[in-house]
Structure formats: structure tokens, C-alpha cells
């Protein structure tokens, strides 16, 4: 009687081994093949460089900046490892567009474009102050926290702010300034972002937990009166105040009185001593975060 084992067919070891050795050659990606055919220059042309300039509306109201520091302090107190993600309040702003300015001629062209925006902005505002109220905390994919424009902001203010941003974008494009990496204008004041410290991802921080800032989720930050648009460098040395190096600026309307309470405190925000932090938690680290 034949055993059950003898009836089990055994695979051909030689054929199996041979089939493993004769692997189908890996097919090159179409883009890789095209780049090899065109030579090494093709790869260089396709490589994108990050923007090095931006056009923005600075936020200087001490009430807003103090409240943002309160939120930053709360988050870092609960999770100290997020300190490298803190954005210094000295450089707080609303980004309108970003630009690639590789040569002095590119910078001059951008400066010219910004100066030409002045008449457009004046026409849009018609002598009316543009008051921007900030309330509540927003987030982008759990990786960026920012102060939001208040949801009850009037349609007139929203439309004027959007028109100002669009006029800047249009003029820069008309004069041939490279702003191709600019996103749709969404007014927000970023105060914490994980991308400031790539090492945070290696430590397991892929999102900022809402529990860290829930106490301030709907807080009123304050009102910023539009007064200036700046062309700033991302790479040049910052000013002693912590604000970015400005290549050029245009002023908004300054005929109306400053909001109550700002006259007294306006200078303290730009005092270097203030930048070192009046709050205990920042006393040893704020000078590092503002450079």
C-alpha cells in the first residue's frame, strides 16, 4: 500500500529556482526615461526652488500679539517639545503672495510692482479704514495653527481685503515677477507650524492636538487696522524687532485715530527687551525663537 506522502506531488525545484533568477527587468518610469534622454540639464530644470520673498500685511497690534503669545505659552506648557514650532510674534503677518527673486533686477522689478500698487489700494479703500478683527483659532491639516479673521467680519471688509490682495497679485504678474508658487489668498496669522522643525516628525508629532489649545479656540485676539504692505525677504537678516527685512513698503490710510489703548503700548512691542518675553516661560528661550 502506497503511503499518502508518496502521492503528494513535489514541485520541480530546478524550474522554480530558474524562474526566480529570470526576473523581468524593472521598467523605468516614463519621466525618468525622458530626463535621461535629454541629459542631466533636464533634471535641473524640473527641480523647483522654494520662494525667497513674500508680500504681506504686518500685524502690529500689541493686543493681538499678546493674546497669540498666551496661546503659544499654553501649548508649549502642555507640550514642551512643540517649542521649535512656535512662530515669533515679532514677524506676525498676513501673506498675500510669495515670490522667487533670484537677481537684483528681480528685486527691483518687485519693488516697482509694489509701489505701483499704492494707487490701486487707495482707489479700493476710498479713504475708508480697513479694520481686521481676529477671533478664533484655525488649523491646516492639524500641522499649522493660526488666528482667524472673525467670522462676523462684514462683507465690505472681506471684499476690500480680497480686492487689495488681488490688485497686488495682478500687478506683480503684469510686471513679470515670478509668483507662481503663490496660493489663493486666505487671510490668517500663523503662530505655530510643525514645518519649522522637521525633527518633530521623527519624534512622532504629525498633528497638533486640539486639546492643547481648546481654552482659546474661540478667543478674541483683537483688531488690526490695515496700515502697510511690505515686500519682505525670507532669508536676509531680520530686524532687531524680530520682523523681516523689508525691501520696500507702501503705506495705507493713516488719517484715522489709532484704536483706543494702542497709542500707549505701540512702542513697547518693538522694544528689544519686550522681544525677550515678559512671560516667565519665554524668559530663557524667546531670544532663540526670534532669530
Secondary structure, 3 states (H helix, E strand, C coil): CCCCHHHCCCCCHHHHHHHHHCCCCCCCCHHHHHHHHHCHHHHHHHCCCCCCEEEEEECCCHHHHHHHHHHHHHHHHHCHHHHHHECCHHHCEEEEEEEECCCHHHHHHHHHHHHHHHHHHHHHHCCCCCEEEEEEEEEECCCEEEEEECCCCCHHHHHHHHHHHHHHHHHHHHCCCECCCCCCCCCEEEEEEHHHCCHHHHCCCCCCCHHHCHHHCCCEEEEEECCEEEEEECCCCCCCCCCCEEEEEEECCCCCCCCCCHHHHCCHHHCHHHHCCCCHHHCCCHHHHCC
